[in-house]
Amino acid sequence: MDIFLQQLINGLTLGAVYALVALGYTMVYGIIGLINFAHGEVVMIGTMVAFTIITALASAGGVPTPIIFGAGLLAAVMCCMGLGWGLERVAYRPLRHAPRLAPLITAIGMSILLQNLAMIVWGRNYINFPQMIDKVSYEVGGAIFTNVQVAIVLTAGVTMIGLLYLIFKTKLGAAMRATSQNPHVAALMGVNINRVISLAFIIGSALGAIAGLMVGSYYEIAHYQMGFMLGLKAFTAAVLGGIGNMAGAMVGGLLLGVIEALGAGYIGDLTGGFLGSHYQDIFAFMVLIIVLMFRPSGLFGERTGERA
């Protein structure tokens, strides 16, 4: 029971990160039907930028920790928002009406390009992410969790609630939903389609920056290839929940995190010690295969519109 509760807590923490990244995928897909496979690298860039700012301010001395952390977060969010806008404007907009394979290949190409740029700027080696918060451990039912995990889950929850409010209670959200349903009719009603699509990339990239800072704070390491696997798992979470559906991305992320954590905790017992916890990645892709086989539209279905 102790292992189950411990892995459940770990899974919720991990799932909160997956959910934030998955929202970036599902926002873009829900509006223009494009899988932005460079989104994981946007998350990685956010982590690296936050690392650079936090390290520089910490080494300067005399700067309060909340200001250092806030400056790192703000820099990461602004940088990722600009990167998301640039990706949409330069790489995806010219191919918006091209065959589906063209933007897919472009997205993979942009992913590789961002990885190599990050390698040039920050190097090949793992980077030790500064520990900004003194970790305090708590025990519940034999399971241990930290204040960092609590902060990650609460921040993700507040962010997701804010996003839902934006989508369903504001004019911008109404424009996004109209564009998702039928972009041509939305344009006739006065919606600036290009602006809405750009904002979807920008908002999704901002969520990715927040997730990137969470990953860096939790694992205390960063690497130029960290966004690849994280992006694949978040994409799996989006597919699990129903890509194009906001609530589905959130639930899918949490479910995937819990499944992966429970798998890591019990895979040794299930295989008689043949496989260890470092094989936990296989569970994410097993889930993806099963979902695609038996429910391709995901748990919450797919919100689709008529696209000409």
Secondary structure, 3 states (H helix, E strand, C coil): CHHHHHHHHHHHHHHHHHHHHHHHHHHHHHHHCCCCCCHHHHHHHHHHHHHHHHHHHHHHCCCCHHHHHHHHHHHHHHHHHHHHHHHHHHHHHHHCCCCCHHHHHHHHHHHHHHHHHHHHHHCCCCEECCCCCCCCEEEECCEEEEHHHHHHHHHHHHHHHHHHHHHHHCHHHHHHHHHHHCHHHHHHCCCCHHHHHHHHHHHHHHHHHHHHHHHHHHHCEECCCHHHHHHHHHHHHHHHHCCCCHHHHHHHHHHHHHHHHHHHHHHHHHCCCCCCHHHCHHHHHHHHHHHHHHCCCCCCCCCCCCCC
